[in-house]
């Protein structure tokens, strides 16, 4: 119909203008569209078409809605167009969040690129793309999206790379006062770590988003929600040596919480490969993390020794300056471990490595005190 052709023309013109014009050259059409409340009009159509509470109801073809969403996305992506206030005042994102929450939860993510108007999730890809563009634009937009629950709405969908990229933008530099989302979103992201995925990038991207949401100041409920996902502790701690950068960062952030130590050890943190990766790739932070974990339980100290801790300390002392953090870690283990593990320490050659290190530097006071 007429409205479909009109939406198609607007979308095509805005996309062409966005692609052809350099960012430093303003686009008069976009500025005039904003002056004439374009976002307010788009929001009204979306509210009505998707049945938002209190909105007038009328039918609009999914194709028309996609055209409008793409046009709005192009405007949001323009660095020369300041539209934060206009989009927020128009409540442009409210019907999108409402729509995502009402979609069937079990539709496979690979179906979301479909242009089929009869598809139950028609237009979802455009919705997610618009949220992603808004989050990339500035902090004001990100804060608003966090406030209206966009993170939870996207996280609750079958997660594709498109969804994870949007979540990454929305949660960038997230503050505690901004996201008061439910642990369910953490759990949903955790499934990307625990379930087999054909694309390794999905796992890495999910870990990146989780790093945005979990840090030293995060509520403990977030860490507990992640640890409750079957397979996540085994990935983070038992396969620490095999994982990528963001997964390791996530593991290190979780390990700073005292509540995680027992699960980490049970998952294999102190066994040979994971222990070696933790100690030899994470620097002093890795040694200090192991020191903190083994201080919780004498059995953990014994497990670390049997996992190769003395040999790792010997390697750390073999080159460069004396690694005080490594020596303190082994000292703590030797003080707490059982007799069999203590004997392993003595027979491992680590004492000889310490003597050689002292001889090289003639600065053995740290080791002697330890």
C-alpha positions as CSV (number, residue, x, y, z in Angstrom):
1,X,0.0,0.0,0.0
2,X,0.9,3.7,0.1
3,X,2.3,3.6,3.6
4,X,4.6,0.7,2.6
5,X,5.9,2.5,-0.4
6,X,6.4,5.7,1.6
7,X,8.3,3.8,4.3
8,X,10.4,2.1,1.6
9,X,11.3,5.4,0.0
10,X,12.3,7.0,3.3
11,X,14.4,4.0,4.2
12,X,16.1,3.9,0.9
13,X,16.8,7.6,0.8
14,X,18.2,7.7,4.4
15,X,20.3,4.6,3.7
16,X,21.7,6.2,0.5
17,X,22.3,9.5,2.3
18,X,24.1,7.8,5.1
19,X,26.2,5.8,2.8
20,X,27.1,8.5,0.3
21,X,27.7,11.5,2.6
22,X,30.8,11.7,4.6
23,X,30.3,12.0,8.4
24,X,31.7,15.5,8.4
25,X,29.1,16.6,5.9
26,X,25.7,17.1,7.4
27,X,22.6,15.5,5.9
28,X,19.8,18.1,5.8
29,X,17.1,15.5,5.2
30,X,17.9,13.7,8.5
31,X,18.0,17.0,10.5
32,X,14.7,18.0,9.0
33,X,13.2,14.6,9.7
34,X,14.1,15.0,13.4
35,X,12.8,18.5,13.5
36,X,9.5,17.1,12.2
37,X,9.4,14.4,15.0
38,X,10.3,11.5,12.8
39,X,11.2,9.3,15.8
40,X,7.8,10.1,17.5
41,X,6.0,9.0,14.4
42,X,8.0,5.8,14.0
43,X,7.4,5.0,17.7
44,X,3.7,5.6,17.3
45,X,3.5,3.1,14.4
46,X,5.5,0.5,16.3
47,X,3.4,0.9,19.4
48,X,0.2,0.5,17.4
49,X,1.4,-2.4,15.2
50,X,2.8,-4.4,18.1
51,X,0.0,-3.8,20.5
52,X,1.8,-1.9,23.2
53,X,-0.4,-1.2,26.3
54,X,-2.5,1.9,25.8
55,X,-1.6,2.4,22.1
56,X,-4.1,2.7,19.3
57,X,-4.1,-0.5,17.3
58,X,-3.8,-0.9,13.5
59,X,-2.2,-3.3,11.2
60,X,1.0,-2.4,9.5
61,X,2.9,-5.0,7.3
62,X,6.1,-6.3,8.8
63,X,7.9,-5.0,5.7
64,X,6.8,-1.5,6.5
65,X,8.0,-1.8,10.0
66,X,11.4,-3.0,8.8
67,X,11.7,0.0,6.5
68,X,11.0,2.3,9.4
69,X,13.4,0.5,11.7
70,X,16.2,0.7,9.2
71,X,15.6,4.4,8.5
72,X,15.8,5.1,12.3
73,X,18.9,3.0,12.6
74,X,20.6,4.9,9.8
75,X,19.9,8.2,11.6
76,X,21.2,6.9,14.9
77,X,24.4,5.7,13.2
78,X,25.2,9.2,11.9
79,X,27.9,10.8,14.1
80,X,26.9,14.3,12.9
81,X,23.3,13.9,14.0
82,X,22.7,14.5,17.8
83,X,19.4,12.6,18.3
84,X,19.7,11.2,21.8
85,X,17.1,13.5,23.3
86,X,14.7,13.2,20.4
87,X,14.8,9.3,20.4
88,X,14.4,9.1,24.2
89,X,11.7,11.7,24.4
90,X,9.8,9.9,21.6
91,X,10.1,6.6,23.6
92,X,11.4,5.1,20.4
93,X,12.9,2.1,22.1
94,X,10.0,1.1,24.4
95,X,7.9,-0.7,21.7
96,X,11.1,-2.5,20.6
97,X,11.7,-3.9,24.1
98,X,8.0,-4.7,24.3
99,X,8.2,-6.6,21.0
100,X,11.3,-8.6,21.9
101,X,9.7,-9.7,25.2
102,X,6.7,-11.1,23.4
103,X,8.5,-13.1,20.7
104,X,8.3,-16.9,20.9
105,X,11.3,-17.9,23.1
106,X,12.2,-21.1,21.3
107,X,12.7,-19.8,17.7
108,X,16.2,-20.7,16.5
109,X,18.6,-17.7,16.2
110,X,19.5,-18.6,12.6
111,X,15.9,-17.9,11.5
112,X,16.0,-14.2,12.6
113,X,17.5,-12.9,9.3
114,X,14.4,-14.0,7.5
115,X,12.5,-11.4,5.5
116,X,9.4,-13.5,5.6
117,X,6.5,-11.4,6.7
118,X,4.8,-14.4,8.1
119,X,7.7,-15.5,10.3
120,X,6.8,-15.2,14.0
121,X,9.9,-13.2,14.6
122,X,9.7,-11.0,11.6
123,X,11.6,-7.8,12.1
124,X,13.7,-9.0,15.1
125,X,17.0,-8.5,13.4
126,X,16.0,-4.9,12.6
127,X,15.0,-4.3,16.2
128,X,18.3,-5.6,17.5
129,X,20.3,-3.6,15.0
130,X,18.5,-0.4,16.1
131,X,19.3,-1.1,19.7
132,X,22.9,-1.8,18.8
133,X,23.2,1.5,16.8
134,X,21.7,3.5,19.7
135,X,24.1,1.9,22.2
136,X,27.1,2.7,20.0
137,X,26.2,6.3,19.7
138,X,26.8,7.7,23.2
139,X,26.6,7.0,27.0
140,X,23.2,8.8,27.3
141,X,21.6,6.2,25.0
142,X,23.3,3.3,26.7
143,X,22.1,4.5,30.1
144,X,18.5,4.8,28.8
145,X,18.6,1.3,27.2
146,X,19.8,-0.2,30.5
147,X,17.1,1.6,32.4
148,X,14.2,0.4,30.2
149,X,15.3,-3.3,30.4
150,X,16.8,-3.6,26.9
151,X,19.6,-5.8,28.1
152,X,17.3,-8.4,29.7
153,X,15.0,-8.3,26.6
154,X,17.8,-9.1,24.2
155,X,19.5,-11.6,26.5
156,X,16.3,-13.6,26.8
157,X,16.2,-14.3,23.0
158,X,18.0,-17.2,21.3
159,X,21.4,-15.6,21.2
160,X,23.2,-15.1,17.9
161,X,26.3,-12.9,17.1
162,X,23.9,-10.1,16.3
163,X,22.4,-10.2,19.7
164,X,25.7,-10.6,21.5
165,X,27.2,-7.6,19.7
166,X,24.2,-5.5,20.7
167,X,24.6,-6.6,24.3
168,X,28.3,-5.8,24.2
169,X,27.5,-2.2,23.1
170,X,24.7,-1.8,25.6
171,X,26.8,-3.0,28.5
172,X,30.0,-1.2,27.7
173,X,31.2,0.8,30.7
174,X,28.1,-0.3,32.6
175,X,27.7,1.2,36.1
176,X,26.1,-0.4,39.1
177,X,23.5,2.4,39.3
178,X,22.5,1.8,35.6
179,X,21.8,-1.9,35.2
180,X,19.5,-3.5,37.8
181,X,18.8,-6.4,35.6
182,X,17.9,-9.9,36.7
183,X,20.4,-12.7,37.2
184,X,18.4,-14.5,34.5
185,X,20.3,-12.4,31.9
186,X,23.6,-13.7,33.3
187,X,22.3,-17.2,33.2
188,X,21.3,-16.8,29.5
189,X,24.7,-15.5,28.6
190,X,26.2,-18.4,30.6
191,X,24.5,-20.9,28.3
192,X,26.7,-19.6,25.4
193,X,29.7,-20.7,27.4
194,X,28.4,-24.1,28.4
195,X,26.6,-25.3,25.3
196,X,28.6,-26.5,22.3
197,X,28.7,-23.8,19.6
198,X,29.8,-24.1,16.0
199,X,31.2,-20.6,16.0
200,X,33.9,-20.0,18.6
201,X,33.3,-16.3,18.3
202,X,29.9,-16.7,20.0
203,X,31.6,-18.0,23.1
204,X,34.2,-15.2,23.1
205,X,31.6,-12.5,22.6
206,X,29.4,-13.9,25.4
207,X,32.4,-13.8,27.7
208,X,33.1,-10.2,26.7
209,X,29.6,-9.2,27.6
210,X,29.8,-11.0,30.9
211,X,33.0,-9.2,31.7
212,X,31.1,-6.0,31.3
213,X,28.5,-7.1,33.8
214,X,30.7,-8.9,36.4
215,X,33.5,-7.1,38.2
216,X,34.7,-6.6,41.8
217,X,31.8,-4.3,42.6
218,X,29.1,-6.5,41.1
219,X,26.4,-8.0,43.4
220,X,27.4,-11.5,44.3
221,X,24.1,-12.8,42.8
222,X,25.5,-12.2,39.4
223,X,28.5,-14.5,40.0
224,X,26.3,-17.1,41.6
225,X,23.9,-17.0,38.7
226,X,26.8,-17.6,36.3
227,X,28.3,-20.4,38.5
228,X,24.9,-22.1,38.5
229,X,25.0,-22.8,34.8
230,X,26.0,-26.4,34.2
231,X,29.4,-26.6,32.6
232,X,30.5,-23.0,33.2
233,X,32.8,-23.7,36.2
234,X,34.5,-26.5,34.2
235,X,35.1,-24.1,31.2
236,X,36.3,-21.2,33.2
237,X,38.6,-23.1,35.7
238,X,39.1,-26.6,34.4
239,X,39.9,-25.5,30.9
240,X,41.6,-22.3,31.8
241,X,44.7,-23.2,29.7
242,X,42.6,-23.7,26.6
243,X,40.4,-20.7,26.6
244,X,40.7,-17.3,25.0
245,X,41.4,-13.9,26.5
246,X,37.9,-12.8,27.5
247,X,37.1,-16.2,29.0
248,X,40.3,-15.9,31.1
249,X,39.4,-12.4,32.2
250,X,36.0,-13.6,33.2
251,X,37.5,-16.4,35.2
252,X,39.9,-14.1,37.0
253,X,37.0,-11.7,37.9
254,X,35.0,-14.6,39.3
255,X,38.0,-15.9,41.3
256,X,38.2,-12.6,43.2
257,X,35.0,-13.6,45.0
258,X,35.6,-15.8,47.9
259,X,32.4,-17.8,47.3
260,X,33.8,-19.1,44.0
261,X,37.0,-20.8,45.3
262,X,35.4,-24.2,46.2
263,X,33.7,-24.5,42.8
264,X,36.9,-23.5,41.0
265,X,39.0,-26.1,42.8
266,X,36.3,-28.8,42.2
267,X,36.3,-27.8,38.5
268,X,40.1,-28.4,38.2
269,X,41.7,-25.0,38.8
270,X,44.7,-26.4,40.7
271,X,45.4,-29.3,38.3
272,X,48.5,-29.2,36.2
273,X,47.4,-27.4,33.0
274,X,45.0,-24.9,34.5
275,X,47.4,-24.2,37.4
276,X,50.3,-23.6,35.0
277,X,48.3,-21.3,32.8
278,X,47.1,-19.3,35.8
279,X,50.6,-18.9,37.4
280,X,52.7,-18.4,34.3
281,X,50.4,-16.2,32.1
282,X,48.7,-14.0,34.7
283,X,51.8,-12.7,36.4
284,X,51.6,-11.7,40.1
285,X,47.8,-11.6,40.0
286,X,47.9,-15.3,39.1
287,X,50.2,-16.3,41.9
288,X,48.3,-14.2,44.4
289,X,45.0,-15.8,43.3
290,X,46.4,-19.3,43.9
291,X,47.8,-18.1,47.3
292,X,44.3,-16.9,48.3
293,X,42.6,-20.1,47.1
294,X,45.0,-22.5,48.9
295,X,44.7,-20.4,52.1
296,X,41.0,-21.6,52.4
297,X,41.7,-25.2,52.8
298,X,44.8,-27.4,53.6
299,X,43.5,-29.9,51.0
300,X,43.7,-27.2,48.3
301,X,47.4,-26.6,49.2
302,X,48.1,-30.3,48.9
303,X,46.3,-30.4,45.5
304,X,48.3,-27.4,44.2
305,X,51.6,-29.0,45.2
306,X,50.6,-32.3,43.4
307,X,49.4,-30.2,40.5
308,X,53.0,-29.0,39.9
309,X,53.2,-25.8,42.0
310,X,56.9,-26.4,43.0
311,X,57.9,-27.0,39.4
312,X,56.1,-23.8,38.3
313,X,57.9,-21.8,41.0
314,X,61.2,-23.2,39.8
315,X,60.4,-22.1,36.3
316,X,59.5,-18.6,37.5
317,X,62.8,-18.4,39.4
318,X,64.8,-19.7,36.4
319,X,65.0,-16.4,34.6
320,X,65.0,-12.7,35.5
321,X,64.5,-11.3,38.9
322,X,63.2,-13.2,41.9
323,X,59.5,-13.6,41.7
324,X,58.4,-12.8,45.3
325,X,54.8,-13.6,44.6
326,X,55.6,-17.1,43.4
327,X,57.8,-17.8,46.4
328,X,55.1,-16.6,48.8
329,X,52.6,-18.8,47.0
330,X,54.7,-21.9,47.5
331,X,55.5,-20.9,51.1
332,X,51.8,-20.7,51.9
333,X,51.3,-24.1,50.2
334,X,54.2,-25.7,52.1
335,X,52.9,-24.4,55.4
336,X,49.4,-25.9,54.9
337,X,49.8,-29.0,52.8
338,X,49.9,-32.6,54.1
339,X,53.2,-34.5,54.8
340,X,53.2,-36.2,51.5
341,X,52.8,-33.0,49.6
342,X,55.5,-31.4,51.7
343,X,57.9,-34.2,50.8
344,X,57.1,-33.5,47.1
345,X,58.1,-29.9,47.6
346,X,61.4,-30.9,49.2
347,X,62.2,-33.4,46.4
348,X,61.1,-31.2,43.5
349,X,64.3,-29.2,43.2
350,X,62.6,-25.9,44.0
351,X,65.0,-25.3,46.9
352,X,67.9,-25.6,44.5
353,X,66.2,-23.1,42.1
354,X,65.8,-20.7,45.0
355,X,69.4,-20.9,45.9
356,X,70.4,-20.3,42.3
357,X,68.2,-17.3,42.1
358,X,69.6,-15.9,45.3
359,X,73.1,-16.5,44.1
360,X,72.4,-14.7,40.8
361,X,71.0,-11.6,42.4
362,X,72.5,-11.6,45.9
363,X,69.2,-10.3,47.1
364,X,67.8,-13.2,49.0
365,X,66.1,-11.4,51.8
366,X,62.6,-11.9,50.5
367,X,63.0,-15.6,50.2
368,X,64.7,-15.9,53.6
369,X,61.9,-14.0,55.3
370,X,59.3,-16.2,53.5
